[in-house]
Amino acid sequence: MSANDLDGRVIAIAGVGGGLGPVVAERLAQAGAVVAGTDRDAEALERIAAGLPDGNRWDGRVVDLLEEEATGEWCAALVERFGQVDGLLHLVGGWRGGAPLHEAPLADWELLHDLLIRTVQHTTRAFHDQLVASPNGRFVLVSAKQAQAPSNENAAYAAAKAAAEAWTLALADGFAQLGGATANIIVVDAILTPRMREENPGKEFPTFTPAEHIAGAIEFLCSDEAAEMNGQRLPLTTG
């Protein structure tokens, strides 16, 4: 793909302030996209902005994605500023687990439901019409291998990820009926972030997928080359 493969496209990133988000934002900006990110951490948004080449092609906002109205207002604000939104990436993460399902507190499920499912619901509903209207409409969910191979000690996490995947595949089905837009899933086991490398020099992470590889896959899914790819899981795992 060329350096300007995504030139002129406006791509929104939910959860841009996490370990993966800054890497994705930089990759998309280098490909020519306008990047619009949201997170609950204003300082994280400022750090991302400082690392991007062109502040005019960046929009960072603090948005509570658990509030449906606020999520809709985020989309409306981006349309007002840029005139369109062509892509939506869901990078909101979170994990609770480690205890057998009959012992794990159900509060873990409630937390993960909000982080991993409710935010997907709110963002996809808010941005749906913009993605359908765009000739390059794209939705990408980053998910986990646990969704398809749950373990007893991670039941709540696996169930939440599976629900988010099902929602995404249903979105893809709707896009197929309308034509044009796509929705796909990137599957990883765990994510190796730049910070993890800095804090653990020389350590091997054999089952982790580098954030840079995920960013490259996201760029591909947002590109013209992936226009016919819809409702698919793209595995970036070692096993």
Secondary structure, DSSP 8 states (H G I E B T S, - for coil): --TTTTTT-EEEEETTTSSSHHHHHHHHHHTT-EEEEEES-HHHHHHHHHTSS-GGGEEEEE--TT-HHHHHHHHHHHHHHHS---EEEE--------S-TTTS-HHHHHHHIIIIIIHHHHHHHHHHHHHHHSTT-EEEEEEEGGGTS--GGGHHHHHHHHHHHHHHHHHHHHHHHH-S-EEEEEEESEEE-HHHHHHSTT---TTEEEHHHHHHHHHHHHSGGGTT--S-EEE----
